[in-house]
Amino acid sequence: MTEIKENIITDSVSLTHHRITVLLVDDQAIVGETVRRMLATEQDIDFHFCQDPTQAIKMANRISPTVILQDLVMPELDGLTLVRYFRASQSTRDVPLIVLSSKEEAVTKAEAFALGANDYMVKLPDRLEVVARIRYHSKGYINLLERNEAYVQLEKANRFIRKTFGRYLSDDIVNSILESPEGAALGGEKRFVTIMMTDLRGFTSIGERLPAEEVVGIINIYLETMTEIILKYQGTIDEFIGDAIFVIFGAPILRDNDAKRAVACATEMQIAMAEVNERCREKEYPEVEQGIGINTGQLVVGNIGSKKRMKYGVVGRNVNLTARIESYSVGGQILISETTMEECGPALRIDDQMEVMPKGVKKPITIYEVGGIGGEFDLFLPEKKPLELVELVEPLTVQFVLLSGKHAGKDSHEGRMTKMVTSAVEIQAEVEAHKLDNLKISLFDSDGKEITADLYAKVTEAFPGHPNTFRAHFTSVPPEGGDFIERILASNRKE
C-alpha cells in the first residue's frame, strides 16, 4: 500500500523543486548592490531587493523567499516592527529571518530574537559568511517545505485510497492498510478466518430474459444494499462476481467474534431482501432470492498477483468448501459449516441440519441451516412454518433432468406434480431424487402443451416411505411458468 501511495504522489503530482530565494530589505541601495554582487556567482540562488520596507510583505508574498535579510534601522519603518509584521504574516511566518545591524548591540539583538528573528549579522560581513548563512537557513526551510508538500500529497493519496477502497472495506480496515508500510508486499500468511459467499438464486435465467440495463439495475440494487450491511459488520469484500459476493471476516484484521459477525451479517442480509425486492418492484423488475453459505477454517491470506496487478484475497480448500455449502442453499437460506457453528456456540438458532458429500471432500460433512443469532446481535429470521401445499385435483405432467453443477444431465425423466404452492412443488417421479438435487423442469398443461422448459428447483425433502416422491423449492420461475402456476392454484383452491 505504501508503494501505491508513492505511485499516486509521483505519478500525479511531482513535488516542487525549490531554489534558494533571498529577499533583502534595506533602505540603502548600495547595500542591495553589494549583496547582489556577493551572490552573483551562486547559480542556485535567486536574489531580490526591496528598498521600501512598507512594500516588503507584498514582495515576499509574490516571490516566496526561502530566507529574508532585513535592516534594523530604516527611516520609514522601524526594523523591529518589520520583524513583527513578517512573523504575523501567514506567508512569511516560518521563513528564516536574518536581521542586519551596523553594530553589535546585545539589547537590540535580544529583542530581535524575542520577536522571532533566526539570526543576526553586523553589516556588511564577509561574502563567504553571507553565503554560508543563507544556505544554512534556506536548507532547513526548504526541507520543511518539502516535508509539508509530501504530507499534503500523501493526504491526497490517502483520501483517494479511502474513497476507492472505502466502498468495500470498513474504516478500521482501511486505516490498517494505510498505516502498514508492508501493506503492498506480495505474499501471505496462514490464518483462521470465516468466509461468506452469497448468490442470487436463478439469476442466470433471469438475466437471459431481461434487457441488459434491467439486469444491471437489479444487481446494483442488490449489491448497494448488501455492501452497506457487510461494512457495518466489518467484513472485507474480496470480490463481486456478477450477482455473487465473496466476503472475508478475520482478514486483514482478526477479531475474536469473526464467525458470529459473519452469521449476524448474513441474517441481516436475508432480512434486507425485502427492501431489495421492494425497490425492484418499484422499477418493475422481477423479485429475487438470495442463498448464503458460511465456512470457517484455515486459509492463506495476503496480496496475490504481481506488482502491476494484485489483490488482497484468500486461497485454500476452505474457499472451495464455502462455495459448495452456498450451492446447497435455496432462496432465503443461510447454511453454515460445522466449524462455523462451533465458533458461534449456543447463540445460534439452528433450524435444520443435513449430511452432504461435497465434491473434493473425502467423507460426508454436516451443514446447518441458521435461523439467526442471539447474544449481542439478537437477529433472527421469521420462524419457518411447515409448507401447506395445495393438492391438485388433476396432477400436472412434468419432465425433468438432474443438474450436475451448472450442467443438465443427459436423461430426461417423467413425473407428476401432485401438490404445489407458488414457491414449491411435490413430485412423484419414475426415478428417485435426493435432497439437495437440482432440477430443470419442463411444465405442461392438461392438454400436454408445454408451458415452459426453464423452471428450476432444488429438492428440499425426500420421503423414504414413499419411493420416488420428493418436494422441491423453485429457484427460478419464468413469467409464463409463474402465471400458469398461479392460475392452477387459483382453480384448485376454488374446488
Buried (B, 14 or more C-beta within 10 A) or exposed (E): BBEBBBEBBEEEEEEEEBEBBBBBBBBEEEBBEBBBEBBEEBEEBBBBBBBEBEEBBEBBEEBEBBBBBBBBBBEEBEBBEBBEBBBEBEEBEBBBBBBBBEEEBEEBBEBBBEBBBBBBBEBBEEBEEBBEBBBEBBBBBBEBBBEEBEEEBBEBBBEBBBEEBBEBBBEEBBBBBBEEEEBBBEEBEEBBBBBBBBBBBBBBBBBEEBEEEBBEBBBEBBBEBBBEBBBEBBBBBBEBEEBBBBBBBBBBBEEEBBBBBBBBBBBBBBBBBEEBBEBBEEEEBBBBBBBBBBBBBEBBBBBBEEEEEBEBBBEBEBBBBBBBBBBBBBBBBBBBBBBBBEBBEEBBBBBEEBEBEBEEEEEEBEBBBBBBBBBEBEBBBEEEEEBEBBEBEEBBBBBBBBBEEEEBEEEEBEBBBBBBBEBBBBBBBEEEBEBBBBBBBBBBEEEEEEBBEBBBBBBBEBEEEEEBBBBBBBBBBBEEBBEBBEEBBEEBEEE
